[in-house]
Amino acid sequence: MSIDTITDAPTDVEIADVCDKAADHIETVGYCKKYLYSVRQAENGLPLDKCEVDVIGAINVAVHGTPRHVGGNPLTHATEKALEARIDAPSIAAWCDHRGNGKAKAIALLRDTAASLWEVS
């Protein structure tokens, strides 16, 4: 699947694919809290796609290739909503900042969400 072929109404398969790619990215570069990506690493010259990310930053990398917000994209929005349906926090950003929600839990949230979406597709 190419991200360029995403329709206005993302399918469960497209959302699951983004969740898996986001989890892969966190496994590769690491996890950070409080922002989309590690500003410290970026300020020290590390390319943004190599900086530690939070869940939303990882979703953005999976869809756009950068952890920064690129603009209103139906796929990023649908992916965030799918994750938010599985958490108790008011938002993914708030969940990322909760004490105890680190790299392992972020990856598990993304993988579990993907698995549930793969099952229904």
Accessible surface in RSA format (square Angstrom, percent):
REM  Atomic radii and reference values for relative SASA: ProtOr
REM  Chains: A
REM  Algorithm: Lee & Richards
REM  Probe-radius: 1.40
REM  Slices: 20
REM RES _ NUM      All-atoms   Total-Side   Main-Chain    Non-polar    All polar
REM                ABS   REL    ABS   REL    ABS   REL    ABS   REL    ABS   REL
RES MET A   1   111.02  57.5  30.30  20.1  80.72 192.2  45.20  38.4  65.81  87.2
RES SER A   2    52.19  44.1  42.67  57.0   9.51  21.9  37.07  78.9  15.12  21.2
RES ILE A   3    41.56  23.6  32.86  24.5   8.70  21.0  32.86  23.7   8.70  23.6
RES ASP A   4   139.45  97.7 103.20 102.7  36.25  85.7  34.54  81.3 104.91 104.6
RES THR A   5    90.59  64.4  70.20  71.2  20.40  48.6  69.88  93.9  20.71  31.3
RES ILE A   6    33.79  19.2   9.27   6.9  24.52  59.1   9.27   6.7  24.52  66.5
RES THR A   7    80.88  57.5  71.06  72.0   9.82  23.4  75.83 101.8   5.06   7.6
RES ASP A   8   129.89  91.0 112.33 111.8  17.56  41.5  35.61  83.8  94.28  94.0
RES ALA A   9    76.97  70.8  64.98 100.3  11.99  27.3  69.45  97.8   7.52  19.9
RES PRO A  10    26.39  19.2   8.51   7.8  17.89  65.0   8.51   7.0  17.89 111.2
RES THR A  11    71.18  50.6  64.48  65.4   6.70  16.0  68.15  91.5   3.03   4.6
RES ASP A  12    57.48  40.3  52.70  52.5   4.77  11.3   6.01  14.1  51.47  51.3
RES VAL A  13    62.18  40.9  62.04  56.2   0.15   0.4  62.04  53.9   0.15   0.4
RES GLU A  14    19.26  11.1  19.26  14.6   0.00   0.0   4.99   9.7  14.27  11.7
RES ILE A  15    13.69   7.8  13.69  10.2   0.00   0.0  13.69   9.9   0.00   0.0
RES ALA A  16     0.00   0.0   0.00   0.0   0.00   0.0   0.00   0.0   0.00   0.0
RES ASP A  17    27.39  19.2  27.38  27.3   0.00   0.0   3.93   9.3  23.46  23.4
RES VAL A  18     0.00   0.0   0.00   0.0   0.00   0.0   0.00   0.0   0.00   0.0
RES CYS A  19     0.00   0.0   0.00   0.0   0.00   0.0   0.00   0.0   0.00   0.0
RES ASP A  20    36.93  25.9  36.93  36.8   0.00   0.0  15.23  35.8  21.70  21.6
RES LYS A  21    77.20  37.7  72.39  44.4   4.81  11.5  53.44  48.1  23.76  25.3
RES ALA A  22     0.00   0.0   0.00   0.0   0.00   0.0   0.00   0.0   0.00   0.0
RES ALA A  23     0.00   0.0   0.00   0.0   0.00   0.0   0.00   0.0   0.00   0.0
RES ASP A  24    67.91  47.6  66.70  66.4   1.21   2.9  25.65  60.4  42.27  42.2
RES HIS A  25    26.23  14.3  21.80  15.2   4.43  11.3  13.49  13.9  12.75  14.8
RES ILE A  26     0.00   0.0   0.00   0.0   0.00   0.0   0.00   0.0   0.00   0.0
RES GLU A  27    86.58  49.7  67.98  51.4  18.60  44.3  24.82  48.0  61.76  50.4
RES THR A  28   113.05  80.4  78.37  79.4  34.69  82.7  61.14  82.1  51.92  78.5
RES VAL A  29    24.92  16.4   5.54   5.0  19.38  46.7  12.05  10.5  12.87  34.9
RES GLY A  30    10.61  13.1   0.00   N/A  10.61  13.1   9.96  27.3   0.65   1.5
RES TYR A  31    26.84  12.5   7.63   4.3  19.21  50.0   7.63   5.7  19.21  23.7
RES CYS A  32    18.18  13.8  11.42  12.7   6.76  15.9  17.46  44.2   0.73   0.8
RES LYS A  33    72.58  35.4  55.69  34.2  16.89  40.2  55.69  50.1  16.89  18.0
RES LYS A  34   154.20  75.2 126.15  77.4  28.05  66.8  92.94  83.7  61.26  65.3
RES TYR A  35   105.05  49.0  98.55  56.1   6.51  16.9  69.08  51.9  35.98  44.3
RES LEU A  36    18.07  10.1  17.61  12.6   0.46   1.2  17.61  12.4   0.46   1.2
RES TYR A  37    17.07   8.0  16.51   9.4   0.56   1.5   0.88   0.7  16.19  20.0
RES SER A  38    11.33   9.6   6.30   8.4   5.03  11.6   7.57  16.1   3.76   5.3
RES VAL A  39    63.61  41.9  60.42  54.7   3.19   7.7  60.42  52.5   3.19   8.7
RES ARG A  40   150.92  63.4 145.63  74.2   5.29  12.6  72.50  99.1  78.42  47.5
RES GLN A  41    33.90  19.0  31.84  23.3   2.06   4.9   7.85  16.7  26.05  19.8
RES ALA A  42    28.02  25.8  13.47  20.8  14.56  33.1  13.76  19.4  14.26  37.8
RES GLU A  43   139.22  79.9 101.92  77.1  37.30  88.8  45.95  88.9  93.27  76.1
RES ASN A  44   117.82  81.3  81.16  78.4  36.67  88.3  28.49  68.6  89.33  86.3
RES GLY A  45    61.98  76.4   0.00   N/A  61.98  76.4  36.89 101.2  25.10  56.2
RES LEU A  46    68.98  38.4  60.51  43.3   8.47  21.3  63.09  44.3   5.89  15.8
RES PRO A  47    75.57  55.1  63.82  58.2  11.74  42.7  75.57  62.4   0.00   0.0
RES LEU A  48    39.32  21.9  33.59  24.0   5.73  14.4  33.59  23.6   5.73  15.4
RES ASP A  49    57.03  40.0  52.99  52.7   4.04   9.6  12.65  29.8  44.39  44.3
RES LYS A  50   114.03  55.6 106.79  65.5   7.25  17.3  62.70  56.4  51.33  54.7
RES CYS A  51     0.00   0.0   0.00   0.0   0.00   0.0   0.00   0.0   0.00   0.0
RES GLU A  52    48.46  27.8  48.46  36.7   0.00   0.0   0.28   0.5  48.17  39.3
RES VAL A  53     0.00   0.0   0.00   0.0   0.00   0.0   0.00   0.0   0.00   0.0
RES ASP A  54     7.59   5.3   7.59   7.6   0.00   0.0   0.00   0.0   7.59   7.6
RES VAL A  55     0.00   0.0   0.00   0.0   0.00   0.0   0.00   0.0   0.00   0.0
RES ILE A  56    16.25   9.2  16.25  12.1   0.00   0.0  16.25  11.7   0.00   0.0
RES GLY A  57     0.00   0.0   0.00   N/A   0.00   0.0   0.00   0.0   0.00   0.0
RES ALA A  58     0.00   0.0   0.00   0.0   0.00   0.0   0.00   0.0   0.00   0.0
RES ILE A  59     0.00   0.0   0.00   0.0   0.00   0.0   0.00   0.0   0.00   0.0
RES ASN A  60     3.29   2.3   3.29   3.2   0.00   0.0   0.00   0.0   3.29   3.2
RES VAL A  61    22.37  14.7  16.05  14.5   6.32  15.2  16.05  13.9   6.32  17.1
RES ALA A  62    15.86  14.6   0.00   0.0  15.86  36.1   6.82   9.6   9.05  24.0
RES VAL A  63    11.02   7.2   0.34   0.3  10.67  25.7   0.53   0.5  10.49  28.5
RES HIS A  64    55.85  30.5  21.19  14.7  34.66  88.7  16.19  16.7  39.66  46.1
RES GLY A  65    46.78  57.7   0.00   N/A  46.78  57.7  29.00  79.6  17.78  39.8
RES THR A  66    35.22  25.1  34.92  35.4   0.30   0.7  32.05  43.1   3.17   4.8
RES PRO A  67     0.00   0.0   0.00   0.0   0.00   0.0   0.00   0.0   0.00   0.0
RES ARG A  68   125.92  52.9 125.83  64.1   0.08   0.2  35.84  49.0  90.08  54.6
RES HIS A  69   122.60  67.0  97.37  67.7  25.24  64.6  65.81  67.8  56.79  66.1
RES VAL A  70    88.62  58.3  55.19  50.0  33.44  80.6  61.35  53.3  27.27  74.0
RES GLY A  71    49.22  60.7   0.00   N/A  49.22  60.7  38.18 104.8  11.04  24.7
RES GLY A  72    91.76 113.2   0.00   N/A  91.76 113.2  45.14 123.9  46.63 104.4
RES ASN A  73    36.28  25.0  32.13  31.0   4.15  10.0   4.37  10.5  31.91  30.8
RES PRO A  74    53.05  38.7  42.94  39.1  10.11  36.7  51.09  42.2   1.96  12.2
RES LEU A  75     0.24   0.1   0.24   0.2   0.00   0.0   0.24   0.2   0.00   0.0
RES THR A  76    11.70   8.3  11.70  11.9   0.00   0.0   2.75   3.7   8.96  13.5
RES HIS A  77   107.54  58.8 104.76  72.8   2.78   7.1  68.47  70.6  39.07  45.5
RES ALA A  78    21.64  19.9  15.64  24.1   6.00  13.6  19.62  27.6   2.02   5.4
RES THR A  79     0.00   0.0   0.00   0.0   0.00   0.0   0.00   0.0   0.00   0.0
RES GLU A  80    34.66  19.9  34.66  26.2   0.00   0.0   1.28   2.5  33.38  27.3
RES LYS A  81   107.08  52.2 101.42  62.2   5.65  13.5  60.04  54.0  47.03  50.1
RES ALA A  82    21.27  19.6   9.16  14.1  12.11  27.5  18.60  26.2   2.67   7.1
RES LEU A  83     0.00   0.0   0.00   0.0   0.00   0.0   0.00   0.0   0.00   0.0
RES GLU A  84    40.53  23.3  30.05  22.7  10.48  25.0  12.64  24.5  27.89  22.8
RES ALA A  85    90.38  83.1  46.56  71.9  43.82  99.7  59.41  83.7  30.98  82.1
RES ARG A  86   111.64  46.9  75.30  38.4  36.34  86.5  26.74  36.5  84.90  51.5
RES ILE A  87    25.19  14.3   3.01   2.2  22.18  53.5   8.93   6.4  16.26  44.1
RES ASP A  88   155.29 108.8 118.75 118.2  36.54  86.4  41.74  98.2 113.55 113.2
RES ALA A  89    12.52  11.5   0.32   0.5  12.19  27.7   2.26   3.2  10.26  27.2
RES PRO A  90   121.93  88.9  83.21  75.8  38.72 140.8  96.01  79.3  25.92 161.1
RES SER A  91    37.01  31.3  37.01  49.4   0.00   0.0  28.91  61.6   8.10  11.3
RES ILE A  92     0.52   0.3   0.18   0.1   0.35   0.8   0.18   0.1   0.35   0.9
RES ALA A  93    48.36  44.5  46.49  71.7   1.88   4.3  47.46  66.8   0.91   2.4
RES ALA A  94    30.09  27.7  20.94  32.3   9.15  20.8  29.11  41.0   0.98   2.6
RES TRP A  95    27.27  10.9  27.27  13.2   0.00   0.0  12.15   6.5  15.12  24.5
RES CYS A  96     0.70   0.5   0.70   0.8   0.00   0.0   0.70   1.8   0.00   0.0
RES ASP A  97    51.21  35.9  36.63  36.5  14.58  34.5  11.34  26.7  39.87  39.8
RES HIS A  98    85.22  46.6  81.10  56.4   4.12  10.5  51.81  53.4  33.41  38.9
RES ARG A  99   236.84  99.4 203.25 103.6  33.59  80.0  82.68 113.0 154.16  93.4
RES GLY A 100    51.71  63.8   0.00   N/A  51.71  63.8  36.48 100.1  15.23  34.1
RES ASN A 101    14.16   9.8  14.07  13.6   0.09   0.2   0.00   0.0  14.16  13.7
RES GLY A 102    26.52  32.7   0.00   N/A  26.52  32.7  24.40  66.9   2.12   4.8
RES LYS A 103    90.17  44.0  84.19  51.7   5.98  14.2  49.00  44.1  41.17  43.9
RES ALA A 104    81.28  74.7  67.24 103.8  14.04  31.9  73.48 103.5   7.80  20.7
RES LYS A 105   112.46  54.9 108.86  66.8   3.60   8.6  65.83  59.3  46.63  49.7
RES ALA A 106     0.00   0.0   0.00   0.0   0.00   0.0   0.00   0.0   0.00   0.0
RES ILE A 107    24.25  13.8  24.25  18.1   0.00   0.0  24.25  17.5   0.00   0.0
RES ALA A 108    45.77  42.1  40.15  62.0   5.61  12.8  45.61  64.2   0.16   0.4
RES LEU A 109    18.45  10.3  13.08   9.4   5.37  13.5  17.48  12.3   0.97   2.6
RES LEU A 110     0.00   0.0   0.00   0.0   0.00   0.0   0.00   0.0   0.00   0.0
RES ARG A 111    71.53  30.0  68.14  34.7   3.38   8.1  42.30  57.8  29.23  17.7
RES ASP A 112    75.56  52.9  71.76  71.4   3.80   9.0  10.69  25.2  64.87  64.7
RES THR A 113     1.73   1.2   1.73   1.8   0.00   0.0   1.73   2.3   0.00   0.0
RES ALA A 114     0.71   0.7   0.71   1.1   0.00   0.0   0.71   1.0   0.00   0.0
RES ALA A 115    49.81  45.8  44.82  69.2   4.99  11.4  48.94  68.9   0.87   2.3
RES SER A 116    37.45  31.6  33.49  44.7   3.97   9.1  29.19  62.2   8.26  11.6
RES LEU A 117    24.41  13.6  24.41  17.5   0.00   0.0  24.41  17.1   0.00   0.0
RES TRP A 118   105.66  42.4  93.31  45.2  12.35  29.0  90.31  48.2  15.35  24.9
RES GLU A 119   146.08  83.9 110.48  83.6  35.61  84.8  46.41  89.8  99.67  81.4
RES VAL A 120   106.41  70.0  69.95  63.3  36.46  87.9  77.14  67.0  29.27  79.4
RES SER A 121    77.09  65.1  12.55  16.7  64.54 148.7  41.81  89.0  35.28  49.4
END  Absolute sums over single chains surface
CHAIN  1 A     6221.3       4699.7       1521.6       3427.3       2794.0
END  Absolute sums over all chains
TOTAL          6221.3       4699.7       1521.6       3427.3       2794.0
